[in-house]
């Protein structure tokens, strides 16, 4: 995927993309063994942010994956062309 234009998302929450100073912190999974490389990480502020991200991804042929935490968290599949929420 080419560079994600975060302004197209128009969400309240923060969007982290490769090249951001805090990219490594933003993409770190609960399992530190994994080296996840998503297209972007979205820190949604509510349901409206999530809906916008899902629509944005669908329009561009991207996948969306929720980053689970805590008990029951599972390893994520490869995250090429995926926005993690």
C-alpha positions as CSV (number, residue, x, y, z in Angstrom):
1,X,0.0,0.0,0.0
2,X,1.2,3.5,-0.7
3,X,1.3,6.1,2.0
4,X,-2.0,6.4,3.9
5,X,-3.4,9.9,3.8
6,X,-4.6,10.3,7.4
7,X,-6.6,13.4,6.5
8,X,-9.0,11.2,4.5
9,X,-10.0,9.4,7.6
10,X,-11.3,12.5,9.3
11,X,-11.6,10.9,12.7
12,X,-11.3,12.2,16.3
13,X,-8.7,9.6,17.4
14,X,-5.1,9.5,16.5
15,X,-3.7,7.7,13.4
16,X,-0.1,6.4,13.5
17,X,1.6,5.5,10.3
18,X,5.1,4.2,9.3
19,X,7.5,7.1,9.5
20,X,5.9,8.6,12.6
21,X,8.3,9.1,15.5
22,X,6.2,6.8,17.7
23,X,5.4,4.2,15.1
24,X,7.3,1.4,16.9
25,X,5.3,2.0,20.1
26,X,2.0,2.3,18.3
27,X,2.3,-1.0,16.4
28,X,3.7,-3.0,19.3
29,X,1.4,-6.0,20.0
30,X,0.6,-7.5,23.3
31,X,2.9,-10.3,22.4
32,X,6.3,-8.7,22.1
33,X,7.6,-11.6,20.0
34,X,5.5,-10.4,17.1
35,X,6.8,-7.8,14.7
36,X,3.6,-6.5,13.2
37,X,3.7,-4.2,10.2
38,X,0.2,-2.8,9.5
39,X,-0.5,0.0,7.1
40,X,-1.7,2.2,10.1
41,X,-2.8,2.0,13.7
42,X,-5.9,3.9,14.7
43,X,-6.6,4.9,18.3
44,X,-10.4,5.3,17.9
45,X,-12.2,7.6,20.2
46,X,-15.6,6.0,19.7
47,X,-17.9,4.1,17.4
48,X,-18.0,6.9,14.8
49,X,-14.2,6.7,14.4
50,X,-14.5,2.9,13.9
51,X,-17.3,3.3,11.3
52,X,-15.2,5.8,9.4
53,X,-12.1,3.6,9.4
54,X,-14.1,0.6,8.2
55,X,-15.7,2.6,5.3
56,X,-12.3,4.1,4.5
57,X,-10.7,0.6,4.3
58,X,-13.5,-0.9,2.3
59,X,-13.3,1.9,-0.3
60,X,-9.6,1.2,-0.7
61,X,-9.5,-2.6,-0.6
62,X,-7.8,-2.6,2.8
63,X,-8.4,-4.9,5.7
64,X,-9.3,-3.9,9.3
65,X,-8.2,-5.8,12.4
66,X,-8.9,-5.1,16.0
67,X,-5.9,-5.3,18.4
68,X,-7.1,-7.6,21.2
69,X,-5.5,-7.3,24.6
70,X,-5.7,-9.1,27.9
71,X,-7.1,-12.6,28.4
72,X,-8.1,-14.3,25.2
73,X,-5.9,-12.1,23.0
74,X,-4.8,-14.0,20.0
75,X,-1.9,-13.6,17.5
76,X,-2.8,-11.5,14.5
77,X,-2.3,-12.8,11.0
78,X,0.1,-10.9,8.7
79,X,-1.1,-7.3,8.6
80,X,-0.1,-6.3,5.0
81,X,-2.6,-3.7,3.8
82,X,-4.4,-3.7,7.2
83,X,-5.5,-0.9,9.5
84,X,-5.3,-2.0,13.1
85,X,-7.8,-0.4,15.5
